[in-house]
Amino acid sequence: MSSRSTGTSSFDAPSVLLTRSVVPFILCVGIALGCSKDDSAAAPAPAASEGKLDCAKAVARRTECLPELKVDGGAEQVALCESIAASDPMKAKAQFGSCLDAPSCAEYAKCAMALAAEQAKFSQAAKATRRLAELHRLVAEKKWSDAGTICRVYADATVESPDFKAACDAVAAAAVKAISDELAAIRDKLLPEDTVLKCVDLLAVAKKVSPEALAAAEVLCAELKVVRRVTEARAAVEKARKELSAQVPFQCEWALRDLDGIESPWAKSTRSAVAKECNEDLPKELISAAEKGLAAMRDSGDTKDGFSRCFEFKRLAKTLSADAAARAEALCDEVDLASDVKKALDEAADATEKQAEELPFACDYTIERLEKLGTSEWAKGRVETLARACYIDVGKSILAKKVPGMKFGCDYHVQKVFDGVTRFKLADPAIDGLVLQARTQCQRTPE
């Protein structure tokens, strides 16, 4: 509720016995005790004697005929009567002299009790009217807790008018709408507010309105419980974006699970939005970032943590689509081979610098592995680069040192260079003549 005095619902708190809910007019009435309350003064009274009221006589008569009241009938009461008479003679006659002309004490007591009952009824009606006016004011100000307290306290009062009971019914309905609107706004904006006590209020009031209102309130409060899950999921998604995580946050799964448990348009639309953000948009962004990072790692050849990164990357790609999973597998195959490619190029460069007479083992072995990657453009480019580094750069010194002295057959390493040059159709002025010279001994017969 918008206003709260305790931690419990004002519509559903235990009933309290209000000792002042009925004013004791039967014993304390204007004619009997000289009470100066406005309610008594405004009540109808029997006609009093004409002329100025004899306060001493009136007080003495009351003391004589109503001794059970045990009210001092001395100077103090006379002074009170005269004080009222000085400013309002009619009021003084109503309070002190209405039954003065009764012929006997029995008639006096009967008159007094009848008047007291009438005044009590009138006073209760006046208070009910004021409560109704106060109720309308509180409703206008949307002070549902205070309005609910009035309705709860006087719910069983027999003197309340039908208008009061109808107003209380309207208060409950208005409170349900007001609280529901407030909570729905919190829900729709996904605000991180504690709504537990407000839901307690809403459920308590809705229960008094109708079964349908209660059912709607229960759904709304269930949705509000899921709001926390949704906000946690979205916060985790933002963190994953910033950190370029390779995983969809577990908070997404929790939010989607809880949303599945609610049958409502809000839950359905929210689940759709969360599912798109968690299972489509975020994976696409993370996969794109991972692809860039792994491609850079592959191209540099520094793949020391490539296995772990590829493990998470491939697992994430599988959640998006089969196509994404296939691309991830292909990229990670390249990453897996990138360090060997770098090693082979480094060995080829070292052999070239030393004018080696042997082709590094990594040359043929790595080229063979690259070719197994099929249509990979990166692999094709690495094969071309490595072939030139091995068969031309290193092959130049091998051919120059071995071909001129070959007399019986083709030298093993010359054969490897010759086969590589022939296979990849390589040409370079530095080796073209030596390749031609070795052809007679190294040209393999087609099978």
Secondary structure, DSSP 8 states (H G I E B T S, - for coil): ----SSSS-TTTS-----TTSS--TTTS-HHHH----HHHHHS------SSS--HHHHHHHHHHH-GGG----SHHHHHHHHHHHHH-HHHHIIIIITTTT-SSHHHHHHHHHHHHHHHHHHHHHHHHHHHHHHHHHHHHTT-HHHHHHHHHHTTT-TT--HHHHHHHHHHHHHHHHHHHHHHHHHHHTT-----HHHHHHHHHHHHHH-HHHHHHHHHHHHHHHHHHHHHHHHHHHHHHHHHT-SS--HHHHHHHHHHHT--SHHHHHHHHHHHHIIIIIHHHHHHHHHHHHHHHHHHHT--TTHHHHHHHHHHHHHHH-HHHHHHHHHHHHHHHHHHHHHHHHHHHHHHHHTT-SS--HHHHHHHHHHHTTTT-HHHHHHHHHHHIIIIIIIHHHHHHHHGGG--SS--HHHHHHHHHHHHTT---TTTHHHHHHHHHHH-----
